[in-house]
């Protein structure tokens, strides 16, 4: 008969190896739904390899969710590629947002930093706030850039 310390060890290992990763994946998947990533994925999911101006470890606020230092933003001719690091990939497929589907709204001060605010998507836009300089505003159409003063 197995003693209770052996069963306790098996329970701890099962929790660590099976339940915690499943709980993590579920939590990250929920974030994709709250942020609007899932809605963007229906139209802008991309399986292609992103090549261009690659900026790793970027932070952004997509919808109501902060993605702190877990995104890779790739600027290319076709649009803006957004990919999370593998640990955050549950429910977060790589996105390729065409430049014409990004509408720039201007700069906004959020606590101690200034961010570029945009809307991603055409039919159901999702708010996208990213640190200044993380994306090249020159790639946006002239009518979508911040108006000159």
N, C-alpha and C positions, 0 to 999 in steps of 0.2 A: 504494500500500500504506500502511496506517495505521502510524504509528510507535508505539512502546511507551508513550510518555508520554500520547498520546491515548487508548489503550486503558486505561491506568491511571486516567485521569480519568473515563472512561465507567464503569469498575468502581466507583470511589468514589461517583459520583453514583447508580448503580444501588443500591448498598448503602445509601446515605443515604436515598434516596427510596422504595425498595421493601422491602428486607430488614429494616432497623431498625424501621420501623412494624409490619411483620408479626411480628417477634420481640416487640415491645412488646405487641401485641394478644394474642399467645399467652401471654405471661407474666401479663398481667392476667387473662386467661381462667382460667389455672391457679389464680391466687389466689382467684377466685370459687368454684372447686371445693374448694380446701383450707379455705376459711372456712365453707362451708356455705351460702353465698349461693345457689348453684345449686339446692340442695334446698329452700330457702325459696321460691325463685322458682316452683317447680312448683305451689305452693299459693297464694302471695301476690303473684304478679306483677300489676302494675296498669298500665293504659294511661291512666288518668284523670289529669287535671291536679290536682296537690295544692294545696289552698288551706287556709290556717289559720295557725297560729303557726309561721312558717318560721325555722329557724336554720341558716344557711349556715356552711361551713368548720368543721364539727364533726369531732371525732376519736372513734373507737370501736374496740374490739377485737371482731370478730365471729368466732366460732370461734377459730382460732389465728392470725388475720391482723389486723394493725394497719392501720387506715385513718386516717392522720394528716392532719387538716384537708382532707379530700376529700369529706366527706359533707354532704348537706343533709337535715336532719331536720325533717319537717313534722308537727305535731301537729294533728289534726282530729277531729271527732266520730267518724268511722268507724275511726280508729286512727292508728298511727304510720307516716308515709311515710318511706322511706329511699331516697335517690337519690345515686349517686356523681357527681362532676363528669365532664364528657364525656371527658376524657383517660383515665378509669378505667372507662368504660362497657362495654368488651368483656367479655361474660359476666356483666354486672351490670345486669340489668333493674331498673327502679324497683319497690320493694316497698311494699305497704300491709299492715301487720301489724295486725289488729284488736286492740283493747285486751284482749279476753278471751284472746288467744293470747300475751300477754306476762305472764310470771310473775316478779315482783320477788323477788330473793333477799336483798337488803340491800346494805350498803356494805362495801367492801373497800379496804384500803390496798395500793396497787401502787407500789413504789419511793417517790417523793416526793409522790404525790397519792392522793386518795381517790376511788373511782369507785362508781357505782351498778351493781350486777350484776343482770342479768335473764336469762331464757331466752326466746328467740323461737321460736314455733311450738308446735303441740300434739302432733303425732305423733312427730316427730324434732327436739326442741328444740335450738337452737344458742345457745351462750353469747354474751351481749351486754354488754360493759362500756363505759360511757360516763361522761364527766366529770360530777361533781355539778351538777345544775341544767340539764343539756342536755335532759332530758325532764321533763315535769310529772308527778310521781308521783300527783298528785290524780286524774289521768284513769284510773288503774288501779282495778280493783275493790277495795273495802276489804280483802277477804281476801287480795289479792295484794300489798298494801303491807307494808312492814316492820312487824312487830308493835310495839306500844307497850310501853315498859318501865315 
